[in-house]
Amino acid sequence: MTELETVARSDEDSRRKQESIAVNFSGRTGEYFSIWLVNTALTLASVGLYMPWARVRTRRYFLGQIRLQESGLDYQANPRAMFFGWVVIGLGFTLLSSFGDLLTMGLTSVVQRLVKGSWIVTLLSAGVVGVVIVLIQLGALSWLLVQSLRYNSSKTSFRNLRFGFGSVETRFRLWKEMVILLVLPFLVLISLGLLQPYAAWRWRRFLIHHRRFGTTPFTFTAKPSDFWRLHLQALPLLLPAIASIATIIATLLLLLAKAIRLGTLVSGETVPWLIPSVILTVMVLASIPLILIWSCWLEARAAILTWRCTHLGELRFTCAWRARDLIRLRLQHGLALVFSLGLAWPWVRIRETRYRLQRISINPATALDGFLAGEQERISALAEGSFAMDDTMAGLIDFSL
């Protein structure tokens, strides 16, 4: 081999290492419309009993249309097992709720006899029992959601390599994390949204950090400070909307106070509402696009940050979402759903999925084949049961969307 050929081959190798593998989505509106129509009709006709089969058909179609180097993902869930799991779960929560009601009534009657009419003690005892029942339900729901993630991951594969979520050793830790994640929305609400960046980071870390492909785990390197910084950068886009909403609330309160002071709420007389109504209409119309711009900008930047900080062995991910594209899609899809009375939903979902997936790429291109070959070799040396579900109930549950 001459020196010129050596240099040319080296340049070719360097170029291939810098190339990325684009994620393609080949779904079509007509195909999904027929699936969606049949699923909707059978679900309504069966009073919801067909829901597991509908979910499996929908998820199998969408995963099968995701193409990576001409190969699609596969989903092999068992809808019959899922249906049986739904029945068991429904009966369990019904019995738990009935038991809580009976326990509350029984304890209340006992306390009333002991305390002889002290309504404060009775109310406190009923409240304590209610809190205990809610905590039990929260723990049960957290366990079910974790099992759903584990089940869906184990039934999803790419080139005969299965995904996974957690393990037997981390099952208790996953349950505790899920309990915290379910409590976080209430803390975000109490903090008036100040904890939203931390909640967004924690959800993403939970869903990515505990997932694996074959035997290789995903890693998520983003920090809470990254999401705090991102939300602070988006704050100037949100402040005008907050000011507009505050003005609307203040105007409504002033109008209500004026109506009460003039006695119009009692006498039935009217006050001049024309000017305030115009002001409120302008404020509402101004706040809607501001909130849309803020949410789309934050969603695009959060996706870019999330994919940039997600790794799978040597594989890296890049995301090219843009806020203006998301705004355009939201406007088009909203109008289509309104004017079609919801019948445009398959078209909306296909377009949304295509945009989100086809702007994600994996690099370097040369690492994927070597990664898959290495994983196949490692897995062939393991027992077949090593990727089976650790809990038999996990194969009966599917609560995720």
Stockholm file with secondary structure:
# STOCKHOLM 1.0

chainA/1-401         MTELETVARSDEDSRRKQESIAVNFSGRTGEYFSIWLVNTALTLASVGLYMPWARVRTRRYFLGQIRLQESGLDYQANPRAMFFGWVVIGLGFTLLSSFGDLLTMGLTSVVQRLVKGSWIVTLLSAGVVGVVIVLIQLGALSWLLVQSLRYNSSKTSFRNLRFGFGSVETRFRLWKEMVILLVLPFLVLISLGLLQPYAAWRWRRFLIHHRRFGTTPFTFTAKPSDFWRLHLQALPLLLPAIASIATIIATLLLLLAKAIRLGTLVSGETVPWLIPSVILTVMVLASIPLILIWSCWLEARAAILTWRCTHLGELRFTCAWRARDLIRLRLQHGLALVFSLGLAWPWVRIRETRYRLQRISINPATALDGFLAGEQERISALAEGSFAMDDTMAGLIDFSL
#=GR chainA/1-401 SS CCHHHHHHHHHHHHHHHHCCEECEECCCHHHHHHHHHHHHHHHHHTTTTTHHHHHHHHHHHHHHHEEETTEEEEECCCHHHHHHHHHHHHHHHHHHHHHHHHHHHHHHHHHHHHHTSCHHHHHHHHHHHHHHHHHHHHHHHHHHHHHHHHHHHHTEEETTEEEEECCTTTHHHHHHHHHHHHHHHHHHHHTTTTTHHHHHHHHHHHHHHTEEETTEEEEECCCHHHHHHHHHHHHHHHHHHHHHHHHHHHHHHHHHHHHHHHTHHHHCCCCCCHHHHHHHHHHHHHHHHHHHHHHHHHHHHHHHHHHHTEEETTEEEEECCCHHHHHHHHHHHHHHHHHTTTTTHHHHHHHHHHHHHHTEEEECHHHHHHHHHHHHHHHHTSCGGGGSCSSGGGGGCCCCC
#=GC SS_cons         CCHHHHHHHHHHHHHHHHCCEECEECCCHHHHHHHHHHHHHHHHHTTTTTHHHHHHHHHHHHHHHEEETTEEEEECCCHHHHHHHHHHHHHHHHHHHHHHHHHHHHHHHHHHHHHTSCHHHHHHHHHHHHHHHHHHHHHHHHHHHHHHHHHHHHTEEETTEEEEECCTTTHHHHHHHHHHHHHHHHHHHHTTTTTHHHHHHHHHHHHHHTEEETTEEEEECCCHHHHHHHHHHHHHHHHHHHHHHHHHHHHHHHHHHHHHHHTHHHHCCCCCCHHHHHHHHHHHHHHHHHHHHHHHHHHHHHHHHHHHTEEETTEEEEECCCHHHHHHHHHHHHHHHHHTTTTTHHHHHHHHHHHHHHTEEEECHHHHHHHHHHHHHHHHTSCGGGGSCSSGGGGGCCCCC
//
